[in-house]
Amino acid sequence: TRLSPKLAQEVLSATSQEKIQVIMEFPAFRSCRSSRIRELILKAGGNIVYELPLINSLAVELPPDDLIKLIPAVKVRMVWPDVKASPCLD
């Protein structure tokens, strides 16, 4: 599967109406820039929240059922939960 283990649990426990936020990692950033991929995300009821070119990814918000259907169509490398991150300063 292309879902991280934590995200797989989140998808299983989410209701079909609520949207979840994920990071979709692609083999190359030009894949993220593809209008076809963007159209598929929007047609699935999703929103593109951020472009993350340094990690060849898009931050996307969409319903969990639509995420599962979308993954094979957009050929992602991996899908991760979008979590809040902060730097560790010593």
C-alpha positions in Angstrom: 0.0 0.0 0.0 1.1 3.6 -0.5 -0.5 4.8 2.7 1.7 5.3 5.8 0.6 3.0 8.6 -0.5 6.0 10.7 -2.6 7.4 7.8 -4.1 4.0 7.1 -5.5 4.0 10.7 -6.8 7.5 10.3 -8.5 6.7 7.0 -10.2 3.6 8.5 -11.5 5.6 11.5 -12.7 8.7 9.6 -16.2 9.3 8.5 -16.8 9.5 4.7 -18.0 13.1 5.1 -15.0 14.6 6.9 -11.9 15.7 5.0 -8.4 14.6 6.0 -5.2 16.4 5.3 -2.4 14.5 3.7 0.9 15.0 2.0 1.0 13.2 -1.4 4.6 12.5 -2.4 5.4 12.1 -6.2 8.4 10.6 -8.0 9.2 14.1 -9.3 7.8 17.6 -8.7 6.8 18.0 -12.3 4.2 15.3 -11.6 2.7 17.6 -8.9 2.5 20.4 -11.5 0.5 18.3 -13.9 -2.9 19.8 -14.7 -4.3 16.3 -15.0 -3.3 15.4 -11.4 -4.7 18.7 -10.1 -8.0 18.1 -12.0 -8.3 14.6 -10.5 -7.7 16.0 -7.0 -10.4 18.7 -7.5 -12.9 16.2 -9.1 -12.4 14.0 -6.0 -13.7 16.8 -3.8 -10.2 17.7 -2.7 -8.4 21.0 -2.2 -4.7 21.6 -2.8 -3.5 23.4 0.3 0.3 23.8 -0.4 2.9 22.9 -3.0 6.0 21.4 -1.4 8.6 21.4 -4.2 11.6 20.5 -1.9 10.0 17.1 -1.2 8.1 16.6 -4.6 4.8 16.8 -2.8 1.4 18.4 -2.5 -0.5 19.0 0.7 -4.1 18.0 0.0 -7.4 17.9 1.9 -10.0 15.4 0.8 -12.5 12.8 1.9 -10.9 9.5 2.9 -13.0 7.4 0.5 -11.9 9.6 -2.4 -8.3 9.5 -1.3 -8.3 5.7 -1.6 -9.8 5.9 -5.1 -7.4 8.7 -6.1 -4.1 7.1 -5.2 -3.8 4.7 -8.1 -5.0 7.3 -10.6 -2.3 9.9 -9.7 0.6 7.4 -9.2 1.9 8.8 -5.9 5.0 7.4 -4.3 3.6 7.6 -0.8 0.8 9.4 1.1 1.5 10.7 4.6 -0.6 12.4 7.2 -0.2 16.1 7.3 1.0 16.9 10.8 2.2 20.0 12.5 5.9 20.0 12.7 8.2 22.4 14.6 12.0 22.7 14.8 14.0 21.3 17.7 16.3 24.0 19.0 19.0 22.9 21.4 
